[in-house]
Amino acid sequence: MFLFCHTGKSSAIQYAAQDPLENLDFTDAIISKTTSSGLVKLIANKKKGMILSPEVFDIINKLLKSDEENASGDVQLLCKLFSGERCSYHFSTEETRVIPPNTPFCLLGSTQLVNAAKLIARMDQGHGLVDRILLATPLAFRPTLTEMEAATDQLDTEVVSDFSELFENINGIDGNVEFVFDHEGKELLREKMDQFVAEVNEAIREGKVPPKSKTPELIPRIACALHVFNQAMEQLLAGVASSQPNTIISKTTLQNAASFVEHLETQKEILCQVINRKPNNFHFLNNYVCCAHISLIIISRNWTLLYLKSANLVGSLSEFDSPVEKNAHTKLF
């Protein structure tokens, strides 16, 4: 019964993100529930922030609802945090709150598929928020007790059994490091950029809606995350001391990042098509894919996701000759 209680999206968020962050004393940066003004105040004061929740629907829905009813600018706040823009908010009874440029921010959580569909419908209103969201829709098959016992036994044979040491190693990386793509990686970035531009232009010529994605910004961020994450994990599993990562990101890593982003973008596109065809019929999703969970991810310009690290990334693939990160802060924030 103990194993049975620790399955599902809540335990995944807890063991893979919540516990490691708290072990590194980043509790003050974690946001599990907040109001619109509370979010602005916390990020402005702490100069960092991460919305982390196993049920992220309530948080995002509240921000979207507040923006619709009061024009509070919550949607644009999330968009600007993604792009690393400076934001200032004036309150009638308080001092002006300023969020500096390139503030580390991440929104990471999960929810049920029907709730995710509702969020996508509200985000897909032309303001660009849905373009900045990565969605993963795994098939949430429930493991049998035998499978859970086998997994637990397998973990007992591994070098590590949780993510805490991995987070510690990544958090210990030098704060002043620049990453660049190798020559073949730069050529691949050019191809990806040209391909994305061609898709956008073709959609415009045919009178269609352009792709709902910030692929040019997402691919290099994920590539940088994978690069550091892979090296830290390889060293950890090999039982060797952690060292500074190679500053050159390979074409293979970039290809893996591009495939990952394209996979998630395809899932989002499918959901958007279903919602647009049946905007008021969420029972359709409930009846046919009720076993799935959604993970929603939004990462700021200077926060690479997979290994929870701050990094000042270049803004677009057109700048691929510049370092992928400049003065990267390899602390978690």
Long-range contacts (C-beta under 8 A, 24 or more apart in sequence): 3-145, 3-148, 3-149, 3-152, 4-145, 4-148, 7-142, 7-143, 7-148, 8-140, 8-293, 9-54, 9-55, 9-110, 9-140, 9-293, 9-295, 10-54, 10-55, 12-54, 12-110, 13-52, 13-53, 13-54, 13-108, 13-109, 13-110, 14-54, 15-162, 15-163, 16-163, 17-52, 17-108, 17-163, 17-308, 18-52, 19-162, 19-163, 19-164, 20-162, 20-163, 20-164, 20-166, 20-167, 20-308, 21-50, 21-52, 21-167, 21-308, 21-332, 23-164, 23-167, 23-168, 24-167, 24-168, 24-171, 24-332, 26-50, 26-332, 26-333, 29-333, 31-59, 32-59, 33-58, 33-59, 34-59, 35-62, 35-66, 36-62, 36-63, 36-66, 36-67, 36-70, 36-72, 36-74, 37-91, 39-63, 39-74, 39-77, 40-77, 40-87, 40-89, 40-97, 40-99, 41-97, 43-81, 43-99, 43-103, 43-105, 44-89, 44-97, 44-98, 44-99, 47-100, 47-103, 47-104, 48-103, 48-104, 48-105, 48-310, 48-333, 49-103, 49-104, 49-105, 50-104, 50-105, 50-106, 50-107, 50-108, 50-333, 51-106, 51-107, 51-108, 51-109, 52-106, 52-108, 52-109, 53-109, 53-110, 54-109, 54-110, 55-109, 55-110, 55-111, 56-107, 56-108, 56-109, 56-110, 56-111, 56-296, 57-111, 57-112, 57-115, 57-116, 57-118, 57-119, 59-109, 60-107, 60-119, 60-296, 61-118, 61-119, 61-122, 64-119, 64-122, 64-123, 68-122, 75-123, 75-127, 75-129, 76-127, 78-107, 78-129, 78-132, 78-298, 79-127, 79-128, 79-129, 79-132, 81-105, 81-300, 82-132, 82-214, 82-217, 82-298, 82-299, 82-300, 82-301, 83-217, 83-301, 83-315, 84-300, 84-301, 84-302, 84-312, 84-315, 102-300, 102-301, 102-302, 102-312, 103-300, 103-302, 104-300, 104-302, 104-303, 104-310, 104-329, 104-333, 105-299, 105-300, 105-303, 106-297, 106-298, 106-299, 106-300, 106-303, 106-305, 106-308, 107-296, 107-297, 107-298, 107-299, 108-295, 108-296, 108-297, 108-305, 109-295, 109-296, 110-293, 110-294, 110-295, 110-296, 111-293, 111-294, 111-296, 112-293, 112-294, 113-137, 113-285, 113-286, 113-289, 113-290, 113-292, 113-293, 113-294, 114-282, 114-285, 114-286, 114-290, 115-294, 116-271, 116-294, 116-296, 117-271, 117-274, 117-275, 117-282, 117-285, 118-282, 119-296, 120-268, 120-271, 120-272, 120-275, 121-275, 121-279, 124-212, 124-272, 124-275, 130-212, 130-268, 130-272, 131-212, 131-213, 131-214, 132-214, 132-298, 133-268, 133-296, 133-297, 133-298, 134-218, 134-261, 134-264, 134-265, 134-268, 134-296, 134-297, 134-298, 134-299, 135-264, 135-267, 135-268, 135-271, 135-294, 135-295, 135-296, 135-297, 136-264, 136-267, 136-294, 136-295, 136-297, 137-267, 137-271, 137-292, 137-293, 137-294, 137-295, 138-292, 138-293, 138-295, 139-291, 139-292, 140-291, 140-292, 140-293, 141-291, 158-237, 159-236, 159-237, 159-238, 159-239, 160-236, 160-237, 165-236, 166-232, 166-233, 166-236, 166-307, 167-307, 167-308, 167-332, 169-232, 169-235, 169-236, 169-242, 170-228, 170-229, 170-232, 170-307, 170-308, 170-309, 170-330, 170-332, 171-309, 171-330, 171-331, 171-332, 172-242, 173-228, 173-244, 173-245, 173-309, 173-330, 174-244, 174-330, 175-328, 175-329, 175-330, 175-331, 176-327, 176-328, 177-244, 177-245, 177-247, 177-325, 177-328, 177-330, 178-247, 178-323, 178-324, 178-325, 178-326, 178-327, 178-328, 179-224, 179-227, 179-245, 179-247, 179-248, 179-249, 179-311, 179-323, 179-324, 179-325, 179-328, 180-247, 180-248, 180-249, 180-323, 180-324, 181-220, 181-223, 181-248, 181-249, 181-251, 181-254, 181-320, 181-324, 182-248, 182-249, 182-250, 182-251, 184-250, 184-251, 185-249, 185-250, 185-251, 185-253, 185-254, 186-320, 186-321, 188-251, 188-254, 188-255, 188-258, 189-219, 189-220, 189-254, 189-317, 189-320, 190-317, 190-320, 192-216, 192-219, 192-258, 192-317, 193-316, 193-317, 193-318, 193-320, 196-317, 211-265, 211-269, 212-268, 212-269, 212-272, 213-265, 213-268, 215-261, 215-262, 215-265, 216-316, 216-317, 216-318, 217-301, 217-313, 217-315, 217-316, 218-261, 219-254, 219-257, 219-258, 219-261, 219-317, 220-254, 220-257, 220-313, 220-314, 220-317, 220-320, 220-324, 221-299, 221-304, 221-305, 221-311, 221-313, 222-257, 222-260, 222-261, 222-304, 222-305, 222-306, 223-249, 223-253, 223-254, 223-256, 223-257, 223-258, 223-324, 224-249, 224-304, 224-311, 224-313, 224-324, 224-325, 225-257, 225-304, 225-305, 225-306, 225-307, 225-309, 226-253, 226-256, 226-257, 226-260, 226-306, 227-253, 228-304, 228-307, 228-309, 228-330, 229-306, 229-307, 232-307, 249-324, 302-328, 302-329, 303-333, 308-332
